[in-house]
Amino acid sequence: MKYFTHSEFDSPDEPGSGKNMRHDFLEMLDFAREESGIPFKITSGFRTQAYNKDLQDRGYQASTNSSHLKGCAADIACGNSKQRSIMVRALVNVGFTRLGISKTFIHVDNDQSKSDAIWLYA
């Protein structure tokens, strides 16, 4: 990877777990980062079952079938609408077809077991 380290994708409760990220996902994300020209700050990468459950218990929209559990998803911090536009365009241009858009982050995954979708977080 040119722009990321595996540790950026670690589940907070398991140091070193970023190595569980799928290579094809990381490669696409690296290409998107290159195309955007904007640094991508990963706020959530791989998640253990325990950490995903903790997020649910705290009221976050963490699906029991989360693509983060499979190592094929990441949440990327996003500071403003211009950045969001550039980042989304780059993610789509490299082939991502599953995006969740929030005011403060973009969720992206390439989970082949799920349908293409773009959704908004309240």
C-alpha positions in Angstrom: 0.0 0.0 0.0 1.2 3.4 -0.9 -0.9 5.6 1.5 -1.9 3.3 4.4 -0.5 1.0 7.0 -2.4 -2.1 8.3 -2.4 -0.5 11.8 -4.7 2.3 10.6 -7.3 -0.4 10.2 -6.9 -2.1 13.6 -10.0 -2.8 15.7 -9.6 -0.7 18.9 -9.8 -3.8 21.0 -7.3 -5.9 19.1 -3.9 -4.3 18.1 -2.6 -5.9 14.9 -6.0 -6.8 13.6 -5.7 -4.5 10.6 -3.9 -7.4 9.0 -7.3 -9.0 8.6 -8.3 -6.4 6.0 -8.8 -7.9 2.5 -6.1 -7.0 0.0 -8.5 -6.2 -2.8 -10.3 -3.7 -0.6 -7.1 -2.0 0.5 -5.8 -1.8 -3.1 -9.0 -0.1 -4.3 -8.9 2.3 -1.3 -5.3 3.1 -2.1 -6.2 3.9 -5.7 -9.1 6.1 -4.5 -6.8 8.0 -2.2 -4.4 8.6 -5.1 -7.1 9.8 -7.3 -8.7 12.1 -4.8 -5.4 13.9 -3.8 -6.9 14.1 -0.3 -5.5 12.2 2.7 -7.9 9.6 4.0 -8.1 9.4 7.8 -9.5 5.9 8.7 -11.9 6.1 11.7 -13.0 2.5 11.5 -11.5 -0.4 9.6 -11.5 -4.0 10.8 -13.9 -4.8 13.7 -13.9 -7.7 16.0 -17.3 -9.2 16.9 -16.9 -7.9 20.4 -16.1 -4.3 19.3 -19.0 -4.4 16.8 -21.3 -5.5 19.6 -20.0 -2.7 21.8 -20.8 -0.2 19.1 -24.3 -1.5 18.9 -24.7 -1.4 22.7 -23.6 2.3 22.6 -26.3 3.1 20.0 -24.2 3.2 16.9 -25.6 1.9 13.6 -23.3 -1.1 13.5 -24.9 -4.0 11.6 -24.7 -7.5 12.9 -23.7 -8.3 9.3 -21.2 -5.5 9.1 -18.7 -5.6 6.3 -16.1 -4.3 8.8 -16.2 -7.8 10.4 -15.1 -9.2 7.0 -12.2 -6.8 6.5 -13.8 -5.2 3.4 -15.0 -1.9 4.8 -13.7 1.4 6.2 -15.1 4.6 7.5 -13.1 7.7 6.3 -13.3 11.0 8.1 -14.7 13.8 6.0 -14.5 17.5 7.1 -16.7 19.4 4.6 -18.9 19.0 1.5 -16.1 19.8 -1.0 -13.9 17.1 0.4 -16.9 14.7 0.5 -17.6 15.4 -3.1 -14.0 14.7 -4.2 -13.7 11.6 -2.1 -17.0 10.1 -3.2 -16.1 10.7 -6.8 -12.7 9.0 -6.4 -14.3 6.1 -4.6 -16.8 5.5 -7.3 -14.3 6.0 -10.1 -12.1 3.2 -8.8 -15.1 0.8 -8.6 -16.7 1.1 -5.2 -20.4 0.6 -5.4 -21.4 0.6 -1.7 -21.1 3.9 0.1 -22.7 5.4 3.2 -22.6 9.2 3.5 -22.6 11.1 6.8 -21.7 14.7 7.7 -18.5 13.6 9.3 -17.5 10.3 7.5 -17.9 8.2 4.4 -18.4 4.4 4.8 -17.1 2.4 1.9 -17.0 -1.3 1.3 -16.7 -3.9 -1.5 -18.7 -6.7 0.2 -19.6 -9.0 -2.7 -22.4 -10.6 -0.6 -24.3 -7.3 -0.6 -26.1 -5.4 -3.3 -24.8 -2.1 -4.6 -26.1 0.8 -2.6 -25.6 4.4 -1.5 -27.2 5.4 1.8 -27.3 8.4 4.1 -26.7 8.4 7.9 -29.0 10.6 9.9 
